[in-house]
Amino acid sequence: MSQPHSIVITGASRGLGLASATHMYRLGWHVVAAMRAPESGLAALRSKTGAAVDDPRLIAIPLDLTDTASIAAAAKAIVAAVGAPHVLVHNAGISAAGMLEETPIDLWELMFATHIFGPVSLTKALLPSMRTAGRGRIVVISSQGGVRGMPEIAAYSAAKGALERWAESLAGEVAPFGLGVTVLVAGTFDTDIITDAGTADHRDLRGPYAALHATVDRRGRFAMRFARPPAHFARALAKAADERAPFARHAVGLDARMLVVANRLLSSKALHRVTRLAMGTPPPGALRNASATESDTHG
């Protein structure tokens, strides 16, 4: 009897990762859930899937993408458990709100460690086994912020944009060995993505960017009314896991599809204007006098 295909999903303890791990297990895959707290995370997965405690098709391994030793240990545990994984999904992520002047530099470092440096290190550690096996797929989860830089989430947008560029480069490197790469651009889903310290909100609601925060927050809350459940994303991930193309990129969710299409068809100037109107931010120069007044007041 052939062994089930294996899939490694990072950040599988909640949100899109939890839904995806649950869905792939139900489809018969051998799921390796990589997470910071494997005991509680695995308990949540067993509750969702109904898997028995001794079910070998559902295992969890500890993984902290900001710790190089943890990444190396996780890679060894993955190979020991399933050999070369058939699919590696880089799903773990954090988010934060705040303008450039409001966000600390260590938040930027954490953002890139989680979205870029950690996934790169884990992939590098697993590639030798996947390359030797002559098959495998690497799936990276991007977002609308990776398609277009968005105000108030600059660190997140920058990290996701870098993730997409890396995925494109990686696809060209591994395709000759029989491996493929897929980018999934996620739209608005009802998840609880946060920073590890729980300090995701760096906005100064009474500071110089208060007018931008007010409109962006109002539009964001309105958009969340149409957020899809994570299970919808999980079904898209299942399709990506079975892809054979050297490189593929798919938008998941109507809002993501609309933005991807607009990014292809509109000029940068036009798309910037459309994005501003959609988010409700003040037009160019609108706050110039307010900024000057504030400087005089504090001067």
N, C-alpha and C positions, 0 to 999 in steps of 0.2 A: 504494500500500500504506500503510495507516494505521500511525502510529508507536505503539510499545508505551506503555502507561501508565507513568508515572514515580512512584517512591517514594523518599523521602529517609528514611534511618534513622540516627539519631545513636547513637553508641556501638556501631558495627557491627563492631568488631574482635574481640569475644569475647562469650561468654555468649549471652543471648537475642538481642542485636543481630546477632551473627554467624550464628546459626541462622536468624533471620528474613530477613536479607539473602540468605542462601543459598537459602532456600525460595522467596522472591519472584522471584529470578533464574530459578530452575528453572521457575517458572510463566509465564515470558515477560515479566516486568516489566523496565523500565529502572531499575536500582538505583543510587542515589547514596548511597554509604556515607560518612557524616561521622564523622571520628574524629581523635584527637589525633596519631596516628602513621600517616598514610595509606599510606606505603610498605610497612611490615610488615603493616598491616591488610589492604591490598589483596592482598598475597601470600597471606595466609591465606584470603581469600575465593576467590581463583583456585584455590587448592589444594582447597577444599571444593566448588566448583562445576564445576571443570574448564574454566573460561572461558579463552579465549586472551588473550594480553597486549594485543592490539589490539581486543578486543571492546568496542564502544561501549556495550553494555547494562550494563556493570559499571564504574563509575568511583568514585574516592575523592577526597574533598576534606578538607583540614585543618580541624578545628574544636575550639576550646577554649572551652567554655561559660562559663569564668570570665574570659574576655578579650573585652571589647566590640569591639575591632578585629578579632579573629579571627571573631567572629560576623558582623560586617558584611561581611567579605571572603568568608565562606562563603556568605552569602545571595546575594551578587553572582555567585559561581561557580555556584551552583545554578541561578539564573535563566538565566545564560549557557549552561549545559549542557542544561537541559530545559525552560526557560521556567517557567511556573507549574506546580509539582509537583502531581500528582493526589492524592498522599498524603504527609503529613509525620508521621513517627513520632518522638516524644520518648522515646527508650529509654535514653539515657545516664544512668548513675546511679552513686552511691557509697553505701557503708554504713559503719557504725561501731557498736561495742558499748561501752557505758559508761553509768553513771548520771549524772544531771545534775551532781552534785558532782565527777565524774571527768572529764567531757568539757570540753576547752578551748573558749572562745568562738570561736576561729578555725575550729574544726571545724564549728560551727553555721553560720558564715558561708559556708564552703565547701559545706556541704550545701544551703543555700538558693540559692547561686549556681548550683550544678549542676542542681538539680531545679526551681527556680522562675525565678530572674532570667535565666538563660541561655535556657531554652526560651521565656520570654515575649519576650525580645529577638529571637530567631531567628524566631519566629512573626510578630512585628510587622513585621520586615523583609520577610517573604515574603507577607504578607497582601495588599498592594496588587496583586500579580500574580495571586494566586488569586482575589481578589474581582473583578478585571477579567475573568478567564476565566469567572467564574460557576459554578465548581465546585471541588471539592477536599475532602479530609478530613484532619482533624488528630487523631492518635491519641496519647494520653498513657498511659504505663505506670505504673500505681499498684501497690500491694501491700496485703497484709493490714494492714501498719502504717499505711496511709492510711485504712483503714476504722475501725480502733480503735487508739488510742494504746497502745503496748506498752512495758512497763518494759525498760530496758537499751538501747533504741534510740529514745529520745525525739526526738533531732534528726532521725533518718530518718523517724519517724512524723509529726512536725510538718511536714516538708517535703512528704511525700507527701499528707498531708491538705490542705495548701494547694494542691498541684497539682490535686487533684480539685475543689476549690472554684473555682479559676481556670478549669478546663475547663468546668464548668457555666456559669459566667458567659460565657465565650467563645462557647459554643454559642448562647446567646441573642442575642449580638451579630452573629454571622456567618450565622445561618440565613436571614435575609431575602435574602442575596446568593447563596444556593444552596450554601453550605458546611455541613459537618457536623462533629461532634466525637464521638469515642469514647473512653471510659475503659476500659482493660483492667486488672482487679485480678488481679495475678499471685499464684499460690499458691507453694508451695515447689518450686523448680527447682534443678537441679544446676549452679550458675554460680559464677564467681569474682569477684563484685562486691566491690570494695575501695576504699579511699581512694587518691588519687594518690600520696601519700607512703608508702603501704604501712603506715600506722600506724592500722589500723582498730580495734585492740583497746586501748581505754583503761581497761579494767577493773582495779581494784585487788582482786586475789583474796584479800588478807589484810586489807582495810580493813573499814569498818563495813557494807558491802553484800555481804560475802563469802557470807553464807547465801543471799542472793538469786541471786548469780552461780552458785553451785554447782547450784541446782535448775534455773535457766533454761538453763544450759549443758547439763546432763544431758538435759533435755527437748528442747532444740534438736538435740542430736546424734541423739537417737532419731528426731525428725521427719525428719532428713536421710536416714534409711534409706528413706523413702518418696518422696524427691524425684524428680520427673519429669525426663526429658531435655529440653533446650531445644527440640528439634524439635517437641515437643508444643505448646509455646507458639507456635511459628512458624505452625502450622496455624490457630490461633485468630486470629493477627494477619492472616492472609490473608483470613479471613472478614470481619474488621473493615474491611479495606481496600475491600471491595466494598459496604459498607453505604450506605444512602441516607437513613436517619433523621436528623433534625436533631441529635439527641443519643442516645447509647446507652452503656450501662455493662454490662460482662460480667465475670464472675469466671472465671478460667482455672485449673482445678485443683480437685479435690474439697475440699481444705481451705479454699481461698478461697471457694468456693460456700457451704460450711457457715457460714463467718463472716459473709458478706454476708446470708444468710438470718437468722442469729441476730441480727444488728444491726437487722434490720427488725422482728423479732417480739418480742424481749426488751426489757425496760426497761433503762435505763442501769445501774441498781443490779444487776439480775440478770446482765447481760452482764459487768459488772466482776467479779462473783464467779466466773462461768464462766471468764473469762480467767485469773483468779488460780489457780483450780484446775487449769486446763490447763497453765499454766506452772510450777506447783508452788511459787509464792512463799509465804512465811510469812503467816499471817493478820494482820489489823489488830492492832497493839499488841504483836505477838509479840517484837519486838526492842527494845521500849522500855527495859527494864532493861539490856540489853546496851549500848545507846547511852549510858545514863547512867553505867554502869561505865567505859566507854571514856573518857568526858569527865572522870571523876574521876581516871583513870589518867594522862591527859595534862595534867591541870590543875595 
